[in-house]
């Protein structure tokens, strides 16, 4: 682990001196040096790949807390993992639960992984598995639209809504705590090692909380569907640049809205369940009446209320958006709106097999 970190730091120094972070160019510059340090060819390639990625240009120093492996340097032997190290091949037993055993039993192959050291000195192996995604049954399934937001994280066209209050409150709590710690770090007399460790722990806690919340929400949405159903979402791009929020707190939460992360979780969890995911045009989904099709900004009376100025239809605004998304994906809904063109189908269903990080 220490030798791998030294190799990463050497490659980082050379990349900064030469101004070259492209992997193939960097490989020619440092591969011989890394091999001379004692790294195997595959570990040298992994070290170069770590520096050559987008984060490499912003990294300051690599600590000996993680090491990446590919198919040639990592394999499974029952409930043990075999790793290629500078000291040779090591076979290390894994501590598995029933959930992990079930996932490994369904996996077709192991694509690689990462060995990481936890904050309490425990070691973890993160495996990238190749699993077979079932083909969704054709015909007969229902279409469910999903509208994503901040006040309500997700609203489904079948009437289910998931509040974003707990996530918003927790993020504001961490924002306040980080401000308190930041004020201590700015004063040299209070910049102790304990304060620095607290700063690092706060960042890790918030990231883990958000990840757990998104995983749980995506799982609850997918578990409510059956194989063959279709999950319709909006094709949202450039949200941070096209929308504005008033107030520093609202802007802070707006820029942290994890839409892309949540969408990727929905797509791979739906693929494993045999649910098709499609993306539709998001324009005017919250301004169009699902009953008569009339579209006007005046239909959206407030953040929560929708009232059509043409036919008088009234409902929750988030549900109206979800219903319109479902109709655009082909749902036989209540209105006369024609299904819109589907912009994108989840790539997990275009390819029968996909490497999934579990």
ZAZALUM-197077 format. One record per residue (C-alpha): residue number from 1; chain; x, y, z. Coordinates in steps of 0.05 Angstrom, whole numbers, plus 5000, padded with zeros to 4 digits. Each point is the difference from the previous one (the first is absolute). Layout:
[pt NUM "A" [X Y Z]] ...
***
This chain:
[pt 1 "A" [5000 5000 5000]] [pt 2 "A" [5056 5049 5018]] [pt 3 "A" [5038 4983 4936]] [pt 4 "A" [4938 5010 4958]] [pt 5 "A" [4989 5069 5032]] [pt 6 "A" [5073 5018 4987]] [pt 7 "A" [4991 4980 4927]] [pt 8 "A" [4938 5044 4995]] [pt 9 "A" [5036 5059 5031]] [pt 10 "A" [5060 4991 4952]] [pt 11 "A" [4953 4998 4940]] [pt 12 "A" [4965 5062 5027]] [pt 13 "A" [5065 5038 5007]] [pt 14 "A" [5021 4983 4929]] [pt 15 "A" [4931 5017 4973]] [pt 16 "A" [5003 5069 5033]] [pt 17 "A" [5071 5013 4976]] [pt 18 "A" [4983 4981 4928]] [pt 19 "A" [4929 5026 5002]] [pt 20 "A" [4976 4933 4972]] [pt 21 "A" [4942 4963 5032]] [pt 22 "A" [4979 4958 4940]] [pt 23 "A" [5007 4928 5019]] [pt 24 "A" [5036 4973 4938]] [pt 25 "A" [5049 5058 4999]] [pt 26 "A" [5012 4995 5075]] [pt 27 "A" [5010 4925 4993]] [pt 28 "A" [5060 5011 4954]] [pt 29 "A" [5030 5050 5049]] [pt 30 "A" [4996 4961 5066]] [pt 31 "A" [4988 4926 4986]] [pt 32 "A" [5074 4982 5003]] [pt 33 "A" [5009 5039 5065]] [pt 34 "A" [4941 4965 5033]] [pt 35 "A" [5025 4931 4979]] [pt 36 "A" [5068 5018 5029]] [pt 37 "A" [4967 5018 5066]] [pt 38 "A" [4974 4928 5005]] [pt 39 "A" [4929 5006 4974]] [pt 40 "A" [4974 4947 4954]] [pt 41 "A" [4979 5019 4930]] [pt 42 "A" [4926 4998 5017]] [pt 43 "A" [5008 5040 5064]] [pt 44 "A" [5041 5051 4962]] [pt 45 "A" [4943 5007 4950]] [pt 46 "A" [4950 5010 5056]] [pt 47 "A" [5043 5053 5033]] [pt 48 "A" [5006 5038 4933]] [pt 49 "A" [4925 4994 4989]] [pt 50 "A" [4986 5029 5069]] [pt 51 "A" [5044 5061 4986]] [pt 52 "A" [4976 5007 4928]] [pt 53 "A" [4926 5005 5018]] [pt 54 "A" [4966 5068 5008]] [pt 55 "A" [5014 5002 5074]] [pt 56 "A" [5074 4989 4990]] [pt 57 "A" [5012 5072 4979]] [pt 58 "A" [4970 5025 5065]] [pt 59 "A" [5031 4949 5048]] [pt 60 "A" [5052 5025 5049]] [pt 61 "A" [5027 4935 5029]] [pt 62 "A" [4978 4927 4997]] [pt 63 "A" [4997 4965 5068]] [pt 64 "A" [5011 4925 5009]] [pt 65 "A" [4927 4987 5014]] [pt 66 "A" [4976 4967 4935]] [pt 67 "A" [5024 4960 4941]] [pt 68 "A" [4965 4983 4935]] [pt 69 "A" [5000 4931 4966]] [pt 70 "A" [4976 4975 4933]] [pt 71 "A" [4980 4931 4974]] [pt 72 "A" [5073 4977 4996]] [pt 73 "A" [5018 5020 5071]] [pt 74 "A" [4936 4981 5036]] [pt 75 "A" [4960 4936 5001]] [pt 76 "A" [4952 4963 5046]] [pt 77 "A" [5013 4933 5031]] [pt 78 "A" [4937 4980 5036]] [pt 79 "A" [4991 5049 5057]] [pt 80 "A" [5071 5026 4994]] [pt 81 "A" [5032 5051 4953]] [pt 82 "A" [5066 4990 4966]] [pt 83 "A" [5041 5063 4989]] [pt 84 "A" [5065 5013 4964]] [pt 85 "A" [5048 5040 5045]] [pt 86 "A" [5074 5017 4997]] [pt 87 "A" [5012 4942 5047]] [pt 88 "A" [4964 4951 4954]] [pt 89 "A" [4930 4972 4997]] [pt 90 "A" [4960 5005 5065]] [pt 91 "A" [4936 4963 5016]] [pt 92 "A" [4959 5038 5052]] [pt 93 "A" [4934 4974 5029]] [pt 94 "A" [4940 5046 4996]] [pt 95 "A" [4948 5011 5053]] [pt 96 "A" [4934 4994 4963]] [pt 97 "A" [4926 5005 5017]] [pt 98 "A" [4942 4966 4966]] [pt 99 "A" [4987 5061 4957]] [pt 100 "A" [5072 5000 4973]] [pt 101 "A" [4998 4925 4988]] [pt 102 "A" [4937 5008 4959]] [pt 103 "A" [5030 5055 4957]] [pt 104 "A" [5064 4960 4988]] [pt 105 "A" [4958 4939 4981]] [pt 106 "A" [4964 5040 4946]] [pt 107 "A" [5064 5031 4973]] [pt 108 "A" [5026 4975 4934]] [pt 109 "A" [5071 5024 5011]] [pt 110 "A" [5043 5048 5041]] [pt 111 "A" [5026 5060 4962]] [pt 112 "A" [5046 5025 5054]] [pt 113 "A" [4995 5038 5065]] [pt 114 "A" [5032 5047 5050]] [pt 115 "A" [5031 4983 5068]] [pt 116 "A" [4988 5057 5049]] [pt 117 "A" [5018 5013 5072]] [pt 118 "A" [4944 5026 5045]] [pt 119 "A" [5006 5055 5052]] [pt 120 "A" [5005 4948 5056]] [pt 121 "A" [5054 4959 4967]] [pt 122 "A" [4955 4947 4969]] [pt 123 "A" [5011 4978 4928]] [pt 124 "A" [4945 4997 4948]] [pt 125 "A" [4998 4972 4930]] [pt 126 "A" [4953 5034 4950]] [pt 127 "A" [4986 4953 4941]] [pt 128 "A" [4977 5019 4930]] [pt 129 "A" [4956 4943 4977]] [pt 130 "A" [4972 4983 4932]] [pt 131 "A" [4928 4976 5007]] [pt 132 "A" [4948 4981 4950]] [pt 133 "A" [4942 5048 4997]] [pt 134 "A" [4934 4966 4984]] [pt 135 "A" [4965 5023 4937]] [pt 136 "A" [4934 5036 5018]] [pt 137 "A" [4939 4961 4977]] [pt 138 "A" [4966 5033 4941]] [pt 139 "A" [4929 5027 5006]] [pt 140 "A" [4952 5002 5058]] [pt 141 "A" [5041 5041 5048]] [pt 142 "A" [4979 5067 5028]] [pt 143 "A" [5036 5066 4991]] [pt 144 "A" [5018 5040 5062]] [pt 145 "A" [5026 5071 4995]] [pt 146 "A" [5049 5028 5051]] [pt 147 "A" [5007 5075 5014]] [pt 148 "A" [5062 5019 5039]] [pt 149 "A" [5006 5062 5043]] [pt 150 "A" [5028 5028 5064]] [pt 151 "A" [4940 5009 5045]] [pt 152 "A" [4974 4932 4977]] [pt 153 "A" [5059 4958 4979]] [pt 154 "A" [4957 4956 4955]] [pt 155 "A" [4926 5000 4982]] [pt 156 "A" [4972 4941 4961]] [pt 157 "A" [4940 5002 4954]] [pt 158 "A" [4968 4944 5040]] [pt 159 "A" [4993 5048 5059]] [pt 160 "A" [5060 4982 5042]] [pt 161 "A" [5043 5059 5024]] [pt 162 "A" [5066 5001 5037]] [pt 163 "A" [5016 5062 5040]] [pt 164 "A" [5066 5035 4994]] [pt 165 "A" [4995 5032 5070]] [pt 166 "A" [5047 4951 5036]] [pt 167 "A" [5054 5007 4947]] [pt 168 "A" [4994 5076 4999]] [pt 169 "A" [5001 5005 5075]] [pt 170 "A" [5061 4956 5007]] [pt 171 "A" [5038 5038 4947]] [pt 172 "A" [4985 5066 5034]] [pt 173 "A" [5023 4970 5066]] [pt 174 "A" [5067 4980 4968]] [pt 175 "A" [5006 5069 4968]] [pt 176 "A" [4993 5033 5068]] [pt 177 "A" [5050 4951 5033]] [pt 178 "A" [5051 5010 4944]] [pt 179 "A" [4994 5076 5009]] [pt 180 "A" [5016 4993 5074]] [pt 181 "A" [5060 4955 4987]] [pt 182 "A" [5023 5044 4942]] [pt 183 "A" [5002 5061 5046]] [pt 184 "A" [5047 4962 5046]] [pt 185 "A" [5044 4978 4943]] [pt 186 "A" [5007 5073 4978]] [pt 187 "A" [5028 5018 5069]] [pt 188 "A" [5071 4972 5009]] [pt 189 "A" [4993 4997 5075]] [pt 190 "A" [4941 4950 4994]] [pt 191 "A" [5026 4961 4939]] [pt 192 "A" [5014 4935 5038]] [pt 193 "A" [5005 4930 4973]] [pt 194 "A" [4934 4983 5032]] [pt 195 "A" [4965 5056 4962]] [pt 196 "A" [5031 4977 4934]] [pt 197 "A" [4977 4929 5013]] [pt 198 "A" [4930 5025 5016]] [pt 199 "A" [4999 5038 4934]] [pt 200 "A" [5017 4937 4962]] [pt 201 "A" [4948 4958 5038]] [pt 202 "A" [4945 5050 4985]] [pt 203 "A" [5012 4995 4926]] [pt 204 "A" [4998 4924 5003]] [pt 205 "A" [4937 4998 5042]] [pt 206 "A" [4961 5044 4952]] [pt 207 "A" [5022 4961 4939]] [pt 208 "A" [4981 4934 5032]] [pt 209 "A" [4932 5027 5023]] [pt 210 "A" [4983 5026 4931]] [pt 211 "A" [5022 4935 4967]] [pt 212 "A" [4959 4958 5048]] [pt 213 "A" [4939 5044 4990]] [pt 214 "A" [5004 4997 4924]] [pt 215 "A" [5011 4924 5000]] [pt 216 "A" [4940 4990 5046]] [pt 217 "A" [4955 5045 4959]] [pt 218 "A" [5019 4967 4934]] [pt 219 "A" [4989 4931 5030]] [pt 220 "A" [4931 5018 5026]] [pt 221 "A" [4979 5028 4932]] [pt 222 "A" [5025 4939 4962]] [pt 223 "A" [4971 4951 5050]] [pt 224 "A" [4931 5030 4986]] [pt 225 "A" [5004 4979 4927]] [pt 226 "A" [4994 4932 4966]] [pt 227 "A" [5044 4970 4945]] [pt 228 "A" [4976 5027 4934]] [pt 229 "A" [4979 5068 5027]] [pt 230 "A" [5028 5065 4973]] [pt 231 "A" [5030 5055 5043]] [pt 232 "A" [4997 5068 4967]] [pt 233 "A" [5047 5057 5022]] [pt 234 "A" [5017 5068 4973]] [pt 235 "A" [5061 5013 4956]] [pt 236 "A" [5028 5056 5043]] [pt 237 "A" [5067 5032 4981]] [pt 238 "A" [5033 5065 5020]] [pt 239 "A" [4956 5011 5061]] [pt 240 "A" [5050 5041 5039]] [pt 241 "A" [5013 5047 4942]] [pt 242 "A" [4928 5010 4978]] [pt 243 "A" [4966 5010 5067]] [pt 244 "A" [5011 5049 5056]] [pt 245 "A" [4983 5003 5074]] [pt 246 "A" [4994 5058 5048]] [pt 247 "A" [5039 4998 5064]] [pt 248 "A" [5067 4967 5017]] [pt 249 "A" [4967 4941 5034]] [pt 250 "A" [4954 4984 4941]] [pt 251 "A" [5058 5008 4951]] [pt 252 "A" [5042 4953 5042]] [pt 253 "A" [4946 4946 5000]] [pt 254 "A" [4986 5012 4926]] [pt 255 "A" [5072 4987 4979]] [pt 256 "A" [5002 4937 5043]] [pt 257 "A" [4937 4970 4968]] [pt 258 "A" [5025 4930 4981]] [pt 259 "A" [4956 4988 4939]] [pt 260 "A" [5052 4964 4957]] [pt 261 "A" [5021 4955 5058]] [pt 262 "A" [4928 4982 5016]] [pt 263 "A" [4984 4987 4927]] [pt 264 "A" [5059 4952 4993]] [pt 265 "A" [4977 4962 5062]] [pt 266 "A" [4929 4995 4973]] [pt 267 "A" [5025 4974 4933]] [pt 268 "A" [5044 4944 5025]] [pt 269 "A" [4951 4977 5054]] [pt 270 "A" [4943 5000 4950]] [pt 271 "A" [5042 4961 4950]] [pt 272 "A" [5013 4945 5052]] [pt 273 "A" [4925 4995 5012]] [pt 274 "A" [4981 4998 4927]] [pt 275 "A" [4970 5069 4998]] [pt 276 "A" [5010 5044 4939]] [pt 277 "A" [5023 5072 5011]] [pt 278 "A" [4985 5054 4949]] [pt 279 "A" [5015 5074 5000]] [pt 280 "A" [4950 5051 4970]] [pt 281 "A" [5000 5073 4982]] [pt 282 "A" [4993 5039 5066]] [pt 283 "A" [4973 5065 4971]] [pt 284 "A" [4935 5025 5032]] [pt 285 "A" [4986 4937 5039]] [pt 286 "A" [4977 5041 5059]] [pt 287 "A" [4961 5050 4958]] [pt 288 "A" [4961 4953 4955]] [pt 289 "A" [4931 4974 5021]] [pt 290 "A" [4998 4924 4999]] [pt 291 "A" [4925 5001 4985]] [pt 292 "A" [4991 5049 4943]] [pt 293 "A" [5072 5013 4978]] [pt 294 "A" [4997 5076 5010]] [pt 295 "A" [5069 5028 5015]] [pt 296 "A" [5010 5067 5034]] [pt 297 "A" [5044 5029 5055]] [pt 298 "A" [4938 5024 5035]] [pt 299 "A" [4979 4927 5013]] [pt 300 "A" [5055 4995 5053]] [pt 301 "A" [4969 5041 5056]] [pt 302 "A" [5054 4985 5051]] [pt 303 "A" [5055 4950 5015]] [pt 304 "A" [4949 4949 5023]] [pt 305 "A" [4935 5018 4963]] [pt 306 "A" [4981 4989 4927]] [pt 307 "A" [4934 5027 4973]] [pt 308 "A" [4985 4999 4926]] [pt 309 "A" [4974 5067 4974]] [pt 310 "A" [4963 4964 4943]] [pt 311 "A" [4963 4942 5031]] [pt 312 "A" [5008 5014 5075]] [pt 313 "A" [5037 4935 5016]] [pt 314 "A" [5036 5007 5067]] [pt 315 "A" [5052 4955 5033]] [pt 316 "A" [5068 4999 5032]] [pt 317 "A" [5051 5031 4953]] [pt 318 "A" [5053 4946 5010]] [pt 319 "A" [4949 4945 4985]] [pt 320 "A" [4978 5037 4937]] [pt 321 "A" [5072 5002 4976]] [pt 322 "A" [5008 4925 5014]] [pt 323 "A" [4935 4985 4963]] [pt 324 "A" [5023 5040 4939]] [pt 325 "A" [5066 4963 5000]] [pt 326 "A" [4964 4934 5001]] [pt 327 "A" [4954 5022 4943]] [pt 328 "A" [5059 5022 4958]] [pt 329 "A" [5031 4931 5009]] [pt 330 "A" [4937 4967 4973]] [pt 331 "A" [4955 4991 5060]] [pt 332 "A" [4925 4993 4986]] [pt 333 "A" [4984 5058 5047]] [pt 334 "A" [4940 5043 5012]] [pt 335 "A" [5014 5054 4949]] [pt 336 "A" [5001 5012 4925]] [pt 337 "A" [5074 5015 4998]] [pt 338 "A" [5039 4963 4947]] [pt 339 "A" [5061 4961 5023]] [pt 340 "A" [5063 5040 4987]] [pt 341 "A" [5063 4974 4967]] [pt 342 "A" [5043 4959 5048]] [pt 343 "A" [5068 5032 5003]] [pt 344 "A" [5041 4944 5032]] [pt 345 "A" [4993 4929 5023]] [pt 346 "A" [5043 4975 5057]] [pt 347 "A" [5065 4971 4971]] [pt 348 "A" [4995 4942 5049]] [pt 349 "A" [4945 4972 4955]] [pt 350 "A" [5035 5014 4935]] [pt 351 "A" [5057 4955 5022]] [pt 352 "A" [4982 4933 5030]] [pt 353 "A" [5058 5001 5049]] [pt 354 "A" [5030 5058 5038]] [pt 355 "A" [5053 5008 5053]] [pt 356 "A" [4967 5024 5064]] [pt 357 "A" [5034 5027 5062]] [pt 358 "A" [4964 4972 5060]] 
***
